């Protein structure tokens, strides 16, 4: 695969990373990863989200309430 992004430039968050950043429980974090509109992906059974997709999601949801 030939692209302009190297592995060192692509930051990927795990469930634990998102849990720590948002200060929510593990259960709430898994619900978020499985919800519509959250731009995550899976590698096997592991959930992941790129840092850039996470940041875009955070800014796009600013001021909104979520029930997870």
Helices and strands as residue ranges (DSSP letters): E 12-13, H 15-22, H 26-33, E 41-43, E 46-50, H 51-60
